[in-house]
Amino acid sequence: MSKRKNSDISKKSSHRFSEIDILRGIAVIFMIIYHFFFNLRYFTGQPLPPFFWLQQYYGVITILFVLIAGISLSLAAFKLKDSEIIAKKFSFRGIKLLSIGFFITIGTWFYPHSGFIVFGVLHLIGLSTILSIPFLINIIKEHYKFSLYLPLIFGIVFLVLSSFILKIQGPLYYAFIGIHPSGFYTLDYEPLFPWFSLILFGITLGLILYPQGKRRYQLSSKVQDFLDFLKPISFLGRHSLIIYLIHQPIILGILWLTGIIDLGIF
């Protein structure tokens, strides 16, 4: 691949980079596979394949999604550049995601009800997008080193405080923080403590890898060829939200129509 082609790619919008979309697309693929086996376990009791233990116990797929969300926030801030526009755009985006999360809460309350989602990954990213606005406004200012360290420091603080917050029991309406009643059970749970720290770490990574919204390092021809080979996966990354919303009903529908599971709704 020619240097000219690499140069042209580097000049594209700072809002999208193929490697980010591909990485998100890979996370989408693993999410779909994981949820397929999770549904089998939930409805039939079949154990998860052992290679999913990292997701089951540590949420590595979710961690990847959240980190990428933070990186994308920093890239988008550099593209917008204006503080007022950043505040408006990300407030709207955060409210939009929170609204979708609210409908997921209502939907899972009706079915399957047991373990309905109170504060899942969309709730987290929605609220975190709003809470990130001061950091995003700050990174477009000239004091780059301060902009870099601020989300990193706050991310570490959130992570440290999480070890204390998560030990506290309280009413369910504090679940978004990490405080919840004894015996609390939900199918998807990413409270602000500790998960907002990963958003902030993602913003920090975005500042390190894409200062001013541009790649810090020039991609070699071999790396670019590899990204071109994986380019079809970037489609999944660009449409991760809609895929997230429809993949579970599709999986459940296929498993039910084939008689593998009984949804118990008829």
C-alpha positions as CSV (number, residue, x, y, z in Angstrom):
1,M,0.0,0.0,0.0
2,S,1.4,3.4,-1.0
3,K,2.4,6.2,1.4
4,R,-0.1,8.4,-0.4
5,K,-3.0,6.1,0.6
6,N,-1.8,6.1,4.3
7,S,-1.6,9.9,4.2
8,D,-5.1,10.1,2.8
9,I,-6.4,7.9,5.5
10,S,-4.7,10.0,8.2
11,K,-6.5,13.1,6.8
12,K,-9.9,11.7,7.3
13,S,-12.3,13.0,10.0
14,S,-10.8,12.8,13.5
15,H,-14.2,11.4,14.6
16,R,-13.6,7.9,13.0
17,F,-10.6,5.7,12.7
18,S,-10.8,2.3,11.1
19,E,-9.0,0.6,14.0
20,I,-11.5,1.9,16.5
21,D,-14.5,0.7,14.5
22,I,-12.8,-2.7,13.9
23,L,-12.0,-3.1,17.6
24,R,-15.6,-2.3,18.5
25,G,-16.8,-4.6,15.8
26,I,-14.7,-7.5,17.3
27,A,-16.3,-6.7,20.7
28,V,-19.7,-6.9,19.0
29,I,-19.0,-10.3,17.6
30,F,-17.8,-11.6,21.0
31,M,-20.9,-10.1,22.7
32,I,-23.2,-11.9,20.3
33,I,-21.4,-15.2,20.8
34,Y,-21.4,-14.8,24.6
35,H,-25.1,-13.9,24.7
36,F,-25.9,-17.0,22.6
37,F,-24.3,-19.3,25.2
38,F,-25.6,-17.1,28.1
39,N,-29.2,-17.6,26.9
40,L,-28.6,-21.4,26.7
41,R,-27.4,-21.3,30.3
42,Y,-30.3,-19.0,31.5
43,F,-33.1,-21.1,29.9
44,T,-31.6,-24.6,29.9
45,G,-29.0,-24.7,32.7
46,Q,-26.3,-25.6,30.2
47,P,-22.9,-24.3,31.5
48,L,-21.0,-21.6,29.7
49,P,-18.0,-22.8,27.7
50,P,-14.9,-22.4,29.8
51,F,-13.3,-19.8,27.4
52,F,-15.9,-17.3,28.6
53,W,-14.7,-17.2,32.2
54,L,-13.0,-13.8,31.6
55,Q,-16.3,-12.2,30.6
56,Q,-18.3,-14.1,33.2
57,Y,-16.1,-13.0,36.1
58,Y,-14.4,-9.9,34.9
59,G,-16.6,-8.5,32.1
60,V,-13.7,-8.1,29.6
61,I,-16.1,-7.6,26.6
62,T,-17.9,-4.9,28.5
63,I,-14.6,-3.3,29.5
64,L,-13.6,-3.2,25.9
65,F,-16.9,-1.5,24.9
66,V,-16.6,1.1,27.7
67,L,-12.9,1.9,27.0
68,I,-13.7,2.4,23.3
69,A,-16.6,4.7,24.3
70,G,-14.2,6.9,26.3
71,I,-11.7,7.0,23.4
72,S,-14.6,8.0,21.0
73,L,-15.6,10.8,23.3
74,S,-12.2,12.4,23.2
75,L,-12.1,12.0,19.4
76,A,-15.5,13.6,19.0
77,A,-14.5,16.5,21.3
78,F,-11.5,17.4,19.1
79,K,-13.8,17.3,16.1
80,L,-16.4,19.6,17.6
81,K,-13.8,22.0,19.2
82,D,-16.4,24.4,20.6
83,S,-17.3,24.2,24.3
84,E,-21.0,25.1,23.9
85,I,-21.5,22.6,21.0
86,I,-19.7,19.9,23.1
87,A,-22.0,20.5,26.0
88,K,-25.2,20.4,23.9
89,K,-24.2,17.5,21.7
90,F,-23.1,15.2,24.5
91,S,-25.9,16.2,26.8
92,F,-28.3,15.2,24.0
93,R,-26.4,11.9,23.3
94,G,-26.3,11.0,27.0
95,I,-30.0,11.6,27.4
96,K,-30.7,9.6,24.3
97,L,-28.8,6.6,25.6
98,L,-30.3,6.9,29.1
99,S,-33.8,7.0,27.5
100,I,-33.0,3.8,25.5
101,G,-31.7,2.3,28.8
102,F,-34.9,3.2,30.5
103,F,-37.0,1.4,27.9
104,I,-34.7,-1.7,28.4
105,T,-35.4,-1.5,32.1
106,I,-39.2,-1.4,31.4
107,G,-38.9,-4.2,28.8
108,T,-36.9,-6.5,31.0
109,W,-39.2,-5.8,33.9
110,F,-42.1,-7.3,31.9
111,Y,-39.9,-10.1,30.5
112,P,-38.1,-12.0,31.9
113,H,-38.6,-9.8,35.0
114,S,-36.3,-11.9,37.2
115,G,-33.0,-10.0,37.0
116,F,-34.5,-7.1,35.1
117,I,-31.8,-4.5,34.1
118,V,-31.7,-1.6,36.5
119,F,-28.5,0.1,35.4
120,G,-26.8,-1.7,32.5
121,V,-24.1,-0.7,30.0
122,L,-26.3,1.8,28.0
123,H,-27.4,3.5,31.3
124,L,-23.7,3.7,32.2
125,I,-22.5,5.1,28.9
126,G,-25.4,7.6,28.7
127,L,-24.8,9.0,32.2
128,S,-21.0,8.9,31.8
129,T,-21.3,10.9,28.6
130,I,-23.0,13.7,30.5
131,L,-20.6,13.5,33.4
132,S,-17.6,13.6,31.0
133,I,-18.6,16.9,29.5
134,P,-16.3,19.0,31.8
135,F,-13.4,16.7,30.9
136,L,-14.2,16.9,27.2
137,I,-14.4,20.7,27.2
138,N,-11.1,20.9,29.0
139,I,-9.2,18.7,26.5
140,I,-9.9,21.2,23.7
141,K,-8.0,23.9,25.6
142,E,-4.3,24.6,25.2
143,H,-3.1,23.0,28.5
144,Y,-2.6,19.6,27.0
145,K,-0.7,17.9,29.9
146,F,-3.3,19.1,32.4
147,S,-6.1,17.8,30.1
148,L,-4.3,14.5,29.9
149,Y,-3.8,14.0,33.6
150,L,-7.2,15.2,34.8
151,P,-9.4,12.3,33.5
152,L,-6.6,9.9,34.5
153,I,-6.5,11.2,38.1
154,F,-10.3,11.2,38.5
155,G,-10.4,7.7,37.0
156,I,-8.0,6.4,39.6
157,V,-9.9,8.2,42.3
158,F,-13.2,6.5,41.1
159,L,-11.5,3.1,41.0
160,V,-10.1,3.4,44.5
161,L,-13.4,4.7,46.0
162,S,-15.2,1.8,44.3
163,S,-13.7,-0.7,46.8
164,F,-15.6,1.2,49.6
165,I,-18.8,2.1,47.7
166,L,-19.5,-1.4,46.5
167,K,-19.5,-2.7,50.1
168,I,-22.3,-0.4,51.1
169,Q,-25.9,-1.8,51.0
170,G,-28.8,0.6,50.5
171,P,-32.0,1.3,48.6
172,L,-32.3,0.2,45.0
173,Y,-32.5,3.8,43.7
174,Y,-28.8,4.1,44.6
175,A,-28.0,1.2,42.2
176,F,-26.6,3.6,39.6
177,I,-23.8,4.5,42.0
178,G,-23.0,0.9,43.1
179,I,-25.1,0.8,46.3
180,H,-27.9,-1.8,46.3
181,P,-30.0,-3.9,48.7
182,S,-28.8,-7.3,49.9
183,G,-29.7,-10.1,47.5
184,F,-29.8,-7.8,44.5
185,Y,-29.8,-9.6,41.2
186,T,-29.7,-8.2,37.7
187,L,-28.8,-9.5,34.3
188,D,-26.6,-6.5,33.4
189,Y,-25.0,-4.2,36.0
190,E,-22.4,-1.5,35.4
191,P,-22.7,1.2,38.1
192,L,-20.7,4.4,38.0
193,F,-18.4,2.9,40.6
194,P,-16.1,1.5,39.2
195,W,-17.2,1.7,35.6
196,F,-17.0,5.5,35.1
197,S,-13.3,5.2,35.8
198,L,-13.0,3.1,32.6
199,I,-14.7,5.9,30.6
200,L,-12.2,8.3,32.0
201,F,-9.3,5.9,31.2
202,G,-10.7,5.6,27.7
203,I,-10.6,9.4,27.3
204,T,-7.0,9.4,28.5
205,L,-6.1,6.7,26.0
206,G,-7.8,8.8,23.3
207,L,-5.6,11.8,24.3
208,I,-2.4,9.6,24.3
209,L,-3.1,7.7,21.0
210,Y,-4.9,10.5,19.1
211,P,-3.6,13.9,20.4
212,Q,-5.7,16.7,18.9
213,G,-7.8,14.0,17.3
214,K,-5.0,12.7,15.0
215,R,-3.0,9.5,15.1
216,R,0.2,9.8,17.1
217,Y,1.8,7.1,15.0
218,Q,1.9,6.5,11.3
219,L,0.5,3.1,10.4
220,S,2.9,0.8,8.6
221,S,1.8,-0.7,5.3
222,K,1.5,-4.2,6.8
223,V,-0.7,-2.9,9.7
224,Q,-2.8,-0.9,7.2
225,D,-3.2,-4.0,5.0
226,F,-4.3,-6.0,8.0
227,L,-6.9,-3.3,8.9
228,D,-8.1,-3.3,5.3
229,F,-8.5,-7.1,5.6
230,L,-10.7,-6.6,8.7
231,K,-12.6,-3.7,7.3
232,P,-15.9,-5.6,6.9
233,I,-15.9,-5.9,10.7
234,S,-15.9,-2.1,11.0
235,F,-19.5,-2.1,9.8
236,L,-20.5,-3.8,13.0
237,G,-18.5,-1.3,15.0
238,R,-20.2,1.7,13.3
239,H,-23.7,0.2,14.0
240,S,-23.0,-1.3,17.4
241,L,-25.9,0.4,19.1
242,I,-28.6,-1.0,16.8
243,I,-26.9,-4.4,16.9
244,Y,-26.9,-4.3,20.7
245,L,-30.6,-3.5,20.7
246,I,-31.7,-6.2,18.3
247,H,-29.3,-9.1,18.8
248,Q,-30.9,-10.6,21.9
249,P,-34.4,-10.7,20.5
250,I,-33.0,-12.3,17.3
251,I,-31.0,-14.9,19.3
252,L,-33.9,-15.7,21.6
253,G,-36.3,-15.9,18.6
254,I,-34.0,-18.4,16.8
255,L,-33.5,-20.5,19.9
256,W,-37.2,-20.6,20.5
257,L,-38.3,-21.3,16.9
258,T,-35.8,-24.2,16.7
259,G,-37.2,-25.6,20.0
260,I,-33.9,-25.3,21.8
261,I,-35.4,-23.2,24.6
262,D,-38.9,-22.5,25.9
263,L,-39.5,-18.8,26.6
264,G,-42.7,-19.6,28.6
265,I,-44.6,-16.7,27.2
266,F,-47.4,-18.6,25.4
